[in-house]
Amino acid sequence: MIKKANMGLLAVCLWVLVGCVQVSPTPTPVPATGIPTRRPTSTLVPTDTPLYTATPVRTAGPTQTPAPLQTPTLVPTNTPDPTATLTPTSTPISAQLLKANDALESNQFDQAIALLNTEIAQMPDAGYLYFTRGKAYQGKGNMDAALLDFNQAIALSENPPADWLNNRALIHLERDDFNTAIADYDRVLAIDGRDMFARYNRARALAETGQLDEAVGELNTVIATEPNNEFAIAARGAALRQLGRHQEAIADYTKVISLDAAEPFYYFNRAQSHVALGNYDIAIVDFTLAIERDPENAFAWYNRGNAYREKGDPIAATTDFEKVIALGNDESAVAFARQQLETLGDN
């Protein structure tokens, strides 16, 4: 199962695949940059857990307005423990390595690295030592050094454990090197096709490279295994939305809302699919529910204003656009709101 957590050690930013577009018949400038995202406030997860991430997807176009979205921090809870693969059972574990593992578990990354440097000098062909040191570098946030160590560990192993590949794939995902990440996840799934952690992340990488149909297929497999996995369902909803399959997307968002009615972004995303179908009254209800749960979300106010405008209620639209400006917490939202107010004033 995959669920939310707020735990400690290795920083990583995680997103559910979410659509971030508001359709409007009035052309609105769209930033040239790709996916608008915002980091969650809690991003720490244990260093002995392979991490996964999913990023919002959106399609930019001359008639679309971006709607950046926050999503909860996600961590897998049933993934294999990499510490179980640090040393082969036939290899005696030295006192130094035990101390290094203790230091790693205590967030004493520099101490762990120093101890592992000594071990590596004595056993330069021991892949598990490089993997362990890579985790320490990862804990420090030194991803360049972590990647070098993960590469070395995997190169030294004829059959590298899935967890080693999962950890390396995460770094590739964080660096938007999606094709390389997919290659690592392919290797993980060849080892264990039941690894839903890898399959979920592979879906994210596929979506980022525009392979939405295949991403939906991967998410279908995750959901078939874990029918109440809210994050996989939300991710599939976003991919379906990008494919223009809005009724199916709405069904997925409705399901995740039944699993977590407190999460504002599920209402926000469902509202956007309703907007795409012209269901403005229903969209306004969902945007309102999102605002009630996160009143500081400028783009929820902005998009509700757009929905009011589309249904022919300029007074309510003006109120929401003015609220965006009053919040003042997102420059792009403020700019879009000012533009819409000018448009309304000209009519």
C-alpha beads as a LAMMPS data file, in Angstrom:
LAMMPS data file: protein, C-alpha beads

347 atoms
346 bonds

1 atom types
1 bond types

-500.0 500.0 xlo xhi
-500.0 500.0 ylo yhi
-500.0 500.0 zlo zhi

Masses

1 110.0

Atoms # bond

1 1 1 0.000 0.000 0.000
2 1 1 1.131 3.588 -0.638
3 1 1 0.119 6.228 1.876
4 1 1 1.030 9.628 3.295
5 1 1 3.764 9.956 5.858
6 1 1 5.794 12.587 7.608
7 1 1 8.993 10.813 8.590
8 1 1 12.620 11.743 8.839
9 1 1 15.920 11.608 6.983
10 1 1 16.096 11.867 3.188
11 1 1 14.590 14.910 1.526
12 1 1 12.629 14.310 -1.648
13 1 1 9.782 16.118 -3.317
14 1 1 6.827 13.926 -4.292
15 1 1 3.828 14.739 -6.374
16 1 1 0.750 12.945 -7.603
17 1 1 0.279 13.172 -11.364
18 1 1 -2.170 16.062 -11.655
19 1 1 -3.494 18.117 -14.542
20 1 1 -2.878 21.809 -14.102
21 1 1 -4.872 23.543 -16.820
22 1 1 -7.917 25.769 -16.896
23 1 1 -9.620 25.957 -20.286
24 1 1 -11.011 29.311 -21.299
25 1 1 -12.413 30.554 -24.620
26 1 1 -10.592 33.845 -24.039
27 1 1 -6.904 33.414 -24.966
28 1 1 -4.745 33.797 -21.895
29 1 1 -0.923 33.819 -21.919
30 1 1 0.643 30.593 -20.741
31 1 1 4.159 30.516 -19.297
32 1 1 6.644 28.823 -21.612
33 1 1 7.978 26.670 -18.822
34 1 1 6.501 23.229 -18.422
35 1 1 4.885 21.943 -15.243
36 1 1 3.920 24.385 -12.498
37 1 1 4.563 22.756 -9.142
38 1 1 5.029 23.679 -5.521
39 1 1 6.991 21.666 -3.010
40 1 1 5.077 20.260 -0.048
41 1 1 6.130 21.441 3.382
42 1 1 6.920 17.947 4.668
43 1 1 9.351 16.142 2.398
44 1 1 11.406 13.924 4.679
45 1 1 11.390 10.158 4.403
46 1 1 13.661 7.484 5.848
47 1 1 16.932 6.817 4.049
48 1 1 16.310 3.101 4.212
49 1 1 13.206 3.402 2.058
50 1 1 13.452 3.706 -1.738
51 1 1 11.540 6.788 -2.699
52 1 1 9.126 7.498 -5.438
53 1 1 7.761 10.645 -6.968
54 1 1 5.047 11.707 -9.274
55 1 1 4.875 15.067 -10.939
56 1 1 1.906 17.010 -12.362
57 1 1 1.396 16.825 -16.095
58 1 1 -0.285 19.504 -18.159
59 1 1 -0.782 20.407 -21.771
60 1 1 -0.034 24.011 -22.652
61 1 1 -2.003 25.817 -25.332
62 1 1 -3.017 29.302 -26.380
63 1 1 -6.447 29.013 -24.727
64 1 1 -5.338 27.472 -21.463
65 1 1 -4.549 28.988 -18.104
66 1 1 -2.197 27.101 -15.799
67 1 1 -3.408 26.174 -12.342
68 1 1 -0.488 25.166 -10.128
69 1 1 -1.357 22.634 -7.513
70 1 1 0.038 21.336 -4.245
71 1 1 -0.207 17.666 -3.465
72 1 1 0.505 15.658 -0.311
73 1 1 3.828 14.093 0.497
74 1 1 3.744 10.441 -0.462
75 1 1 5.916 7.557 0.591
76 1 1 5.638 3.837 -0.062
77 1 1 4.991 1.716 2.994
78 1 1 5.417 -1.790 1.645
79 1 1 8.642 -1.425 -0.326
80 1 1 11.604 -3.733 0.308
81 1 1 14.134 -2.473 2.832
82 1 1 17.471 -1.667 1.131
83 1 1 19.306 -2.303 4.405
84 1 1 18.443 -5.954 3.945
85 1 1 20.656 -6.003 0.851
86 1 1 23.673 -4.142 2.138
87 1 1 25.863 -7.176 2.684
88 1 1 25.785 -10.671 1.182
89 1 1 25.037 -13.317 3.806
90 1 1 28.406 -14.961 3.098
91 1 1 30.297 -11.770 3.926
92 1 1 31.204 -11.060 7.571
93 1 1 29.925 -7.660 8.685
94 1 1 32.752 -5.673 10.200
95 1 1 32.441 -3.519 13.273
96 1 1 33.164 -0.501 11.071
97 1 1 30.236 -1.291 8.804
98 1 1 27.912 -1.790 11.767
99 1 1 28.981 1.615 13.087
100 1 1 28.426 3.122 9.652
101 1 1 24.914 1.704 9.499
102 1 1 24.187 3.012 12.989
103 1 1 25.468 6.442 11.989
104 1 1 23.317 6.374 8.859
105 1 1 20.208 5.509 10.850
106 1 1 21.005 8.377 13.238
107 1 1 21.360 10.952 10.450
108 1 1 25.091 11.221 11.137
109 1 1 25.884 11.144 7.456
110 1 1 29.422 12.530 7.591
111 1 1 30.411 9.950 10.190
112 1 1 28.881 7.175 8.100
113 1 1 30.758 8.369 5.007
114 1 1 34.068 8.523 6.883
115 1 1 33.628 4.965 8.186
116 1 1 32.624 3.696 4.761
117 1 1 35.602 5.372 3.126
118 1 1 37.824 3.208 5.332
119 1 1 35.873 0.083 4.445
120 1 1 35.961 0.841 0.709
121 1 1 39.714 1.381 0.836
122 1 1 40.050 -2.162 2.191
123 1 1 37.377 -3.734 -0.069
124 1 1 37.156 -1.630 -3.240
125 1 1 35.090 -4.247 -5.079
126 1 1 32.306 -4.540 -2.499
127 1 1 29.255 -3.061 -4.185
128 1 1 27.172 -2.950 -1.004
129 1 1 29.683 -0.526 0.544
130 1 1 29.227 1.925 -2.304
131 1 1 25.458 1.559 -2.060
132 1 1 25.525 2.290 1.676
133 1 1 27.774 5.301 1.188
134 1 1 25.504 6.440 -1.633
135 1 1 22.601 6.434 0.796
136 1 1 24.614 8.578 3.184
137 1 1 25.344 11.062 0.403
138 1 1 21.687 10.942 -0.534
139 1 1 20.778 11.757 3.061
140 1 1 23.091 14.781 2.922
141 1 1 21.461 15.920 -0.309
142 1 1 24.640 15.374 -2.322
143 1 1 22.956 13.657 -5.255
144 1 1 26.000 13.831 -7.528
145 1 1 28.057 11.758 -5.097
146 1 1 25.109 9.464 -4.365
147 1 1 24.599 8.749 -8.055
148 1 1 28.288 7.982 -8.549
149 1 1 28.185 5.489 -5.678
150 1 1 24.950 3.878 -6.851
151 1 1 26.438 3.533 -10.335
152 1 1 29.560 1.909 -8.898
153 1 1 27.557 -0.440 -6.686
154 1 1 25.395 -1.573 -9.591
155 1 1 28.391 -1.944 -11.915
156 1 1 30.148 -4.190 -9.395
157 1 1 27.128 -6.448 -8.948
158 1 1 26.256 -9.105 -11.507
159 1 1 22.671 -9.054 -10.253
160 1 1 22.095 -5.776 -8.389
161 1 1 19.181 -5.846 -5.925
162 1 1 16.000 -4.077 -6.945
163 1 1 16.407 -1.576 -4.109
164 1 1 19.720 -0.366 -5.490
165 1 1 18.066 0.275 -8.848
166 1 1 15.077 1.948 -7.173
167 1 1 17.333 4.376 -5.322
168 1 1 19.252 5.254 -8.465
169 1 1 16.055 5.640 -10.482
170 1 1 14.771 8.171 -7.970
171 1 1 17.735 10.432 -8.625
172 1 1 17.143 10.178 -12.365
173 1 1 13.507 11.142 -11.780
174 1 1 14.506 14.117 -9.658
175 1 1 16.780 15.239 -12.497
176 1 1 14.071 14.795 -15.130
177 1 1 16.119 12.045 -16.766
178 1 1 12.962 10.075 -17.348
179 1 1 14.147 7.622 -19.982
180 1 1 17.057 6.514 -17.802
181 1 1 14.676 6.157 -14.865
182 1 1 12.345 4.027 -16.988
183 1 1 15.275 1.773 -17.895
184 1 1 16.074 1.245 -14.205
185 1 1 12.447 0.562 -13.359
186 1 1 12.287 -1.946 -16.211
187 1 1 15.153 -3.801 -14.522
188 1 1 13.410 -3.632 -11.151
189 1 1 10.193 -5.057 -12.584
190 1 1 12.121 -7.810 -14.329
191 1 1 13.371 -8.806 -10.877
192 1 1 9.986 -8.448 -9.200
193 1 1 6.913 -7.571 -11.233
194 1 1 4.974 -7.138 -7.983
195 1 1 6.978 -4.057 -7.022
196 1 1 4.195 -1.473 -7.071
197 1 1 6.648 1.197 -5.926
198 1 1 8.621 0.811 -9.149
199 1 1 5.520 0.482 -11.287
200 1 1 4.018 3.667 -9.834
201 1 1 7.214 5.602 -10.487
202 1 1 7.536 4.145 -13.950
203 1 1 4.050 5.489 -14.676
204 1 1 5.214 8.937 -13.581
205 1 1 8.213 8.818 -15.901
206 1 1 6.057 7.579 -18.775
207 1 1 3.600 10.422 -18.251
208 1 1 6.443 12.930 -18.232
209 1 1 7.581 11.641 -21.631
210 1 1 4.076 11.869 -23.062
211 1 1 3.347 8.144 -22.948
212 1 1 0.043 8.613 -21.158
213 1 1 -1.695 5.478 -22.392
214 1 1 1.145 3.297 -21.126
215 1 1 1.182 5.246 -17.863
216 1 1 -2.525 4.493 -17.413
217 1 1 -1.768 0.820 -18.051
218 1 1 0.851 0.763 -15.317
219 1 1 -1.477 2.529 -12.901
220 1 1 -4.241 0.050 -13.745
221 1 1 -1.901 -2.708 -12.568
222 1 1 -1.142 -0.876 -9.318
223 1 1 -4.837 -0.265 -8.667
224 1 1 -5.751 -3.873 -9.476
225 1 1 -3.283 -4.903 -6.771
226 1 1 -4.238 -2.127 -4.343
227 1 1 -7.843 -1.080 -5.131
228 1 1 -7.887 1.677 -2.515
229 1 1 -4.493 3.158 -3.344
230 1 1 -5.622 6.780 -3.440
231 1 1 -2.431 8.138 -4.983
232 1 1 -2.419 5.686 -7.877
233 1 1 -6.102 6.412 -8.499
234 1 1 -5.464 10.170 -8.423
235 1 1 -2.506 9.727 -10.759
236 1 1 -4.624 7.741 -13.190
237 1 1 -7.322 10.400 -13.013
238 1 1 -4.808 13.050 -14.013
239 1 1 -3.474 10.972 -16.906
240 1 1 -7.019 10.264 -18.108
241 1 1 -7.749 13.964 -17.920
242 1 1 -4.740 14.726 -20.081
243 1 1 -6.072 12.198 -22.586
244 1 1 -9.392 14.040 -22.650
245 1 1 -11.201 11.181 -20.918
246 1 1 -12.867 13.478 -18.422
247 1 1 -15.742 11.290 -17.307
248 1 1 -13.279 8.558 -16.320
249 1 1 -11.078 11.164 -14.644
250 1 1 -14.058 12.445 -12.642
251 1 1 -14.818 8.887 -11.537
252 1 1 -11.244 8.473 -10.279
253 1 1 -11.272 11.808 -8.452
254 1 1 -14.615 10.919 -6.876
255 1 1 -13.113 7.660 -5.655
256 1 1 -10.078 9.337 -4.075
257 1 1 -12.314 11.916 -2.411
258 1 1 -14.186 9.030 -0.793
259 1 1 -10.813 7.839 0.517
260 1 1 -9.563 11.253 1.648
261 1 1 -12.226 13.935 1.813
262 1 1 -9.823 16.405 3.452
263 1 1 -7.443 16.737 0.490
264 1 1 -8.276 19.993 -1.369
265 1 1 -6.478 19.135 -4.574
266 1 1 -8.739 16.226 -5.398
267 1 1 -11.713 18.606 -5.522
268 1 1 -9.627 21.082 -7.500
269 1 1 -8.713 18.510 -10.149
270 1 1 -12.228 17.121 -10.408
271 1 1 -13.467 20.672 -10.878
272 1 1 -11.126 21.158 -13.802
273 1 1 -12.527 18.094 -15.556
274 1 1 -16.039 19.445 -14.990
275 1 1 -14.940 22.741 -16.530
276 1 1 -13.620 20.880 -19.572
277 1 1 -17.078 19.300 -19.964
278 1 1 -18.841 22.638 -19.493
279 1 1 -20.303 21.637 -16.124
280 1 1 -19.626 25.037 -14.595
281 1 1 -22.087 24.839 -11.697
282 1 1 -20.616 21.528 -10.533
283 1 1 -17.096 22.862 -11.034
284 1 1 -17.905 25.878 -8.858
285 1 1 -19.053 23.559 -6.072
286 1 1 -15.777 21.608 -6.265
287 1 1 -13.616 24.740 -6.418
288 1 1 -15.497 26.008 -3.369
289 1 1 -14.790 22.765 -1.498
290 1 1 -11.113 23.108 -2.413
291 1 1 -11.062 26.713 -1.184
292 1 1 -12.710 25.739 2.106
293 1 1 -9.874 23.274 2.693
294 1 1 -7.105 25.592 1.475
295 1 1 -8.239 29.232 1.463
296 1 1 -4.736 30.444 0.584
297 1 1 -4.696 28.637 -2.778
298 1 1 -4.817 31.565 -5.198
299 1 1 -5.393 29.379 -8.226
300 1 1 -8.461 27.779 -6.670
301 1 1 -9.967 31.266 -6.339
302 1 1 -8.798 32.168 -9.842
303 1 1 -10.271 29.069 -11.449
304 1 1 -13.556 29.469 -9.619
305 1 1 -13.652 33.036 -10.930
306 1 1 -13.168 31.704 -14.442
307 1 1 -16.004 29.226 -13.939
308 1 1 -18.283 32.032 -12.754
309 1 1 -17.287 34.070 -15.792
310 1 1 -18.029 31.186 -18.150
311 1 1 -21.504 30.651 -16.676
312 1 1 -22.257 34.357 -17.099
313 1 1 -21.841 35.701 -13.561
314 1 1 -19.320 38.564 -13.914
315 1 1 -20.026 39.919 -10.402
316 1 1 -19.022 36.655 -8.708
317 1 1 -16.086 36.319 -11.100
318 1 1 -14.869 39.808 -10.231
319 1 1 -15.065 39.015 -6.505
320 1 1 -12.892 35.929 -6.938
321 1 1 -10.322 37.672 -9.143
322 1 1 -10.071 40.493 -6.598
323 1 1 -9.528 37.882 -3.883
324 1 1 -6.574 36.478 -5.855
325 1 1 -5.013 39.951 -5.921
326 1 1 -5.720 40.481 -2.218
327 1 1 -4.014 37.202 -1.355
328 1 1 -0.956 38.275 -3.355
329 1 1 0.795 34.969 -2.714
330 1 1 1.327 33.923 -6.333
331 1 1 2.601 36.413 -8.890
332 1 1 1.361 34.475 -11.900
333 1 1 -2.115 34.074 -10.399
334 1 1 -2.232 37.805 -9.655
335 1 1 -1.185 38.612 -13.221
336 1 1 -3.874 36.363 -14.683
337 1 1 -6.494 37.800 -12.324
338 1 1 -5.626 41.371 -13.318
339 1 1 -5.909 40.413 -16.969
340 1 1 -9.347 38.887 -16.423
341 1 1 -10.523 41.950 -14.517
342 1 1 -9.448 44.148 -17.419
343 1 1 -11.349 41.898 -19.794
344 1 1 -14.471 42.053 -17.634
345 1 1 -14.133 45.832 -17.382
346 1 1 -14.072 46.158 -21.176
347 1 1 -17.367 44.283 -21.506

Bonds

1 1 1 2
2 1 2 3
3 1 3 4
4 1 4 5
5 1 5 6
6 1 6 7
7 1 7 8
8 1 8 9
9 1 9 10
10 1 10 11
11 1 11 12
12 1 12 13
13 1 13 14
14 1 14 15
15 1 15 16
16 1 16 17
17 1 17 18
18 1 18 19
19 1 19 20
20 1 20 21
21 1 21 22
22 1 22 23
23 1 23 24
24 1 24 25
25 1 25 26
26 1 26 27
27 1 27 28
28 1 28 29
29 1 29 30
30 1 30 31
31 1 31 32
32 1 32 33
33 1 33 34
34 1 34 35
35 1 35 36
36 1 36 37
37 1 37 38
38 1 38 39
39 1 39 40
40 1 40 41
41 1 41 42
42 1 42 43
43 1 43 44
44 1 44 45
45 1 45 46
46 1 46 47
47 1 47 48
48 1 48 49
49 1 49 50
50 1 50 51
51 1 51 52
52 1 52 53
53 1 53 54
54 1 54 55
55 1 55 56
56 1 56 57
57 1 57 58
58 1 58 59
59 1 59 60
60 1 60 61
61 1 61 62
62 1 62 63
63 1 63 64
64 1 64 65
65 1 65 66
66 1 66 67
67 1 67 68
68 1 68 69
69 1 69 70
70 1 70 71
71 1 71 72
72 1 72 73
73 1 73 74
74 1 74 75
75 1 75 76
76 1 76 77
77 1 77 78
78 1 78 79
79 1 79 80
80 1 80 81
81 1 81 82
82 1 82 83
83 1 83 84
84 1 84 85
85 1 85 86
86 1 86 87
87 1 87 88
88 1 88 89
89 1 89 90
90 1 90 91
91 1 91 92
92 1 92 93
93 1 93 94
94 1 94 95
95 1 95 96
96 1 96 97
97 1 97 98
98 1 98 99
99 1 99 100
100 1 100 101
101 1 101 102
102 1 102 103
103 1 103 104
104 1 104 105
105 1 105 106
106 1 106 107
107 1 107 108
108 1 108 109
109 1 109 110
110 1 110 111
111 1 111 112
112 1 112 113
113 1 113 114
114 1 114 115
115 1 115 116
116 1 116 117
117 1 117 118
118 1 118 119
119 1 119 120
120 1 120 121
121 1 121 122
122 1 122 123
123 1 123 124
124 1 124 125
125 1 125 126
126 1 126 127
127 1 127 128
128 1 128 129
129 1 129 130
130 1 130 131
131 1 131 132
132 1 132 133
133 1 133 134
134 1 134 135
135 1 135 136
136 1 136 137
137 1 137 138
138 1 138 139
139 1 139 140
140 1 140 141
141 1 141 142
142 1 142 143
143 1 143 144
144 1 144 145
145 1 145 146
146 1 146 147
147 1 147 148
148 1 148 149
149 1 149 150
150 1 150 151
151 1 151 152
152 1 152 153
153 1 153 154
154 1 154 155
155 1 155 156
156 1 156 157
157 1 157 158
158 1 158 159
159 1 159 160
160 1 160 161
161 1 161 162
162 1 162 163
163 1 163 164
164 1 164 165
165 1 165 166
166 1 166 167
167 1 167 168
168 1 168 169
169 1 169 170
170 1 170 171
171 1 171 172
172 1 172 173
173 1 173 174
174 1 174 175
175 1 175 176
176 1 176 177
177 1 177 178
178 1 178 179
179 1 179 180
180 1 180 181
181 1 181 182
182 1 182 183
183 1 183 184
184 1 184 185
185 1 185 186
186 1 186 187
187 1 187 188
188 1 188 189
189 1 189 190
190 1 190 191
191 1 191 192
192 1 192 193
193 1 193 194
194 1 194 195
195 1 195 196
196 1 196 197
197 1 197 198
198 1 198 199
199 1 199 200
200 1 200 201
201 1 201 202
202 1 202 203
203 1 203 204
204 1 204 205
205 1 205 206
206 1 206 207
207 1 207 208
208 1 208 209
209 1 209 210
210 1 210 211
211 1 211 212
212 1 212 213
213 1 213 214
214 1 214 215
215 1 215 216
216 1 216 217
217 1 217 218
218 1 218 219
219 1 219 220
220 1 220 221
221 1 221 222
222 1 222 223
223 1 223 224
224 1 224 225
225 1 225 226
226 1 226 227
227 1 227 228
228 1 228 229
229 1 229 230
230 1 230 231
231 1 231 232
232 1 232 233
233 1 233 234
234 1 234 235
235 1 235 236
236 1 236 237
237 1 237 238
238 1 238 239
239 1 239 240
240 1 240 241
241 1 241 242
242 1 242 243
243 1 243 244
244 1 244 245
245 1 245 246
246 1 246 247
247 1 247 248
248 1 248 249
249 1 249 250
250 1 250 251
251 1 251 252
252 1 252 253
253 1 253 254
254 1 254 255
255 1 255 256
256 1 256 257
257 1 257 258
258 1 258 259
259 1 259 260
260 1 260 261
261 1 261 262
262 1 262 263
263 1 263 264
264 1 264 265
265 1 265 266
266 1 266 267
267 1 267 268
268 1 268 269
269 1 269 270
270 1 270 271
271 1 271 272
272 1 272 273
273 1 273 274
274 1 274 275
275 1 275 276
276 1 276 277
277 1 277 278
278 1 278 279
279 1 279 280
280 1 280 281
281 1 281 282
282 1 282 283
283 1 283 284
284 1 284 285
285 1 285 286
286 1 286 287
287 1 287 288
288 1 288 289
289 1 289 290
290 1 290 291
291 1 291 292
292 1 292 293
293 1 293 294
294 1 294 295
295 1 295 296
296 1 296 297
297 1 297 298
298 1 298 299
299 1 299 300
300 1 300 301
301 1 301 302
302 1 302 303
303 1 303 304
304 1 304 305
305 1 305 306
306 1 306 307
307 1 307 308
308 1 308 309
309 1 309 310
310 1 310 311
311 1 311 312
312 1 312 313
313 1 313 314
314 1 314 315
315 1 315 316
316 1 316 317
317 1 317 318
318 1 318 319
319 1 319 320
320 1 320 321
321 1 321 322
322 1 322 323
323 1 323 324
324 1 324 325
325 1 325 326
326 1 326 327
327 1 327 328
328 1 328 329
329 1 329 330
330 1 330 331
331 1 331 332
332 1 332 333
333 1 333 334
334 1 334 335
335 1 335 336
336 1 336 337
337 1 337 338
338 1 338 339
339 1 339 340
340 1 340 341
341 1 341 342
342 1 342 343
343 1 343 344
344 1 344 345
345 1 345 346
346 1 346 347
